[in-house]
Amino acid sequence: MIKANRSRGSLSHPPQFTSSFVMKKRLRFKATAAATTVLTVSSFGDLWCVAATTTSAYQLAQFVRVKKIEMWGPMASDLVPVTVSCDWTGSNSPGFFGKSNRVSDTSMGSAECAHISTRPPTGSQVAEFLPASNSATVCSLVYPLGAIIDITYDLVVRDDAAAQSVTGAVAGATVGANYIRSLDSPTATNLVPVSYSTI
């Protein structure tokens, strides 16, 4: 019987499987003011969280990997050009390696908004899975008021017993509810999520 099973490509025991939840997600954010924002690994690690109390929340990701950032910068009403840029900062963070790479675009006239679509430099550490609580710099964004920023990232859902608090302050949360935080939540609340509950 065992020989027959092998001949059909089956096993005599349950096959191995990966129990970890690994997800790919695209999230959208809107800029409430023009700014330059530095994003760290924890900026992405803090995004999806669950409220423990009305003033505290925990990361649901244990590891994150940034795949792509896309930005649209609306032209000003007076048609003065606006610029969006993403600077992958490479080795500027201690212990991180990889070339720096800045991608930039500028609006023109009344019909063409500024737009970029960029990925972490190939071979850089920011292109790999990193601990969600890590405070190392990933990139720096420049954008005007009303800019739309889409981020695509992979995350490994936390499956250990250790709870990791989000970095920024929490207020008005509903205990047990899931939230998406501002993209810049460790230091500000300028890049607010679109079409999702936030704290």
Secondary structure, DSSP 4 states (H G I P E B T S, - for coil): -HHHHHHTT--SSPPP---S-EEEEEEEEEESS-EEEEEEHHHHHTSEEEEEETTEEEESEEEEEEEEEEEEEPPPTT----EEEEEE-GGGSTT--S--EEEEEE-BTTTB-EEEEE-PPTT-GGGS-EETT---EEEEEEE-TT-EEEEEEEEEEP-SS---B-SS---SPPTT-EEE--TTTTT---EEESSS---
